[in-house]
């Protein structure tokens, strides 16, 4: 009996040392700072799984053991937490169970509109006086983290144009531009569902290609069904090597908003000018909504090749060039 007790005590000591090592050891994942969200009603099991998926844990077992043994199961707060993927289990739990981690006193709402460029977003954020002019632009140009898989197929010299999801966000007034950008990227990640990603792969496209075309569709057309038709038109043009002839891409160069480009505008020598250069432009021209992205992934099947918007806001489609010219003469004269 005495030997059994000594063995049991020894076993307990070994377990305790191993347990302490597991919860105190720095995590090896080097993704860096990330915003982690606990939704209302989420339990420890859900939180643990989410921490593993987002790169904060290698295994959920020791996290759950520590939470239960420390009596903090009911101490987790809902909300957003600025965490680092190298934090150990004790640090993670401490961050999510202390009121200091979710200080809600000094917050603000920011609303970034669908179809805005990064430059427009940057101007807006500067107008809130929470950030300096040019902060978002600068951060977007130097972004090279490998946290989000959907960013891996974008060219190495590309900015975050197209991926900063337009939405209303609640942020801390003391937030850094990195934290705000990460919140927007996380939102994009959620909107781009597994089903959409699988369909993109099935079609032999990249996320970058889809986002680039979606950014054009976003600026060219309104309404999901209308966008599906326009996406079909653009996709058919791309397939046969025909120029997209998108006014929105020309306006991206000239910065003339939504005005119809002039003859001189469509002659400008720039790779974003899709009147002059066939194929997709070098990258997205705006930050599109999930509606525009889905329109590109799930286009309508039509026999239209042309479209135009009338001054009254109507959309007129044409099956061939002659019909399109006739429509222009009829509706735009």
Buried (B, 14 or more C-beta within 10 A) or exposed (E): EEEEEEEEEEEEEEEEEEBEEBBEEEBEBEBBBBBBBBEEEBEBEEBBBBBBEBBBBEEBEBBBBBBEEBEBEEEBBEBBBBBBBBBBBBBBBBBBBEEEBBEEEEEEEBEBBBBBBBBBBBBBBBEEEBBEEBBBBEBBBEBEBEBBEBBEBBEEEBBBBBBBBBBEBEBBEEBBBBBBBBBBBBBBBEBBEEEBBEBBEEEEBBBBBBBBBBBBBBBBBBEBEBBBBBBBBBBBBBEEEBBBBBBBBBBBBBEBEEEEBEEEBBEBEBBBBBBBBBEBBBBBBBBBBBBBBBBBBEBBEBEBBBBBBEEEEEBBBBEEEEBBEEBBEEBEE
